[in-house]
Amino acid sequence: MKIKVFLLKDVEKVGCAKEILMVSRGLALNYLIPRNLVIQVTAANEAELKKRSKNIDERKKVIATQTSMLAEKIKSTTITLKKKIHDDGKLYGAVSPSDIKDLMAEKGISISKSQVNFGKSIKHTGTYDVVIKLSSRLQPQVKLKVVGEQK
């Protein structure tokens, strides 16, 4: 059974703030309502909540535009990481999402570690494509050059 709710905050994999939608009763009663993320929509408060949700489409367009601009900026970015290496070109430690996050911050692009996605762990010098997951649809790749650090 589903119930109608009004989202007070953005909830990942559920929806955006100020949106009215149907969710399962269990999700609403066990997770969303106790954390003050939603208000249950009733006949009495539905008109008021619809007024509050009027600007949601405009907000979504602005966010989509900003995200696509960020994706273009990421695609055109190349970052270089200096790490200590063995004589055979292998790194002492694998490249971590924190390394990518810090290098992107130096370029003026703010991302979180959880958005960084490697195909497989990077343990050698060379050039790699690293996926930055901005949304389910937008996943631009940044060029990563791993070079040996001078001793």
Secondary structure, 3 states (H helix, E strand, C coil): CEEEEEECCCECCCECCCCEEEEEHHHHHHHHCCCCCEEECCCCCHHHHHHHCCCHHHHHHHHHHHHHHHHHHHHCCEEEEEECECCCCEECCCCCHHHHHHHHHHCCCCCCHHHEECCCCCCECEEEEEEECCCCCCCCEEEEEEEECCC
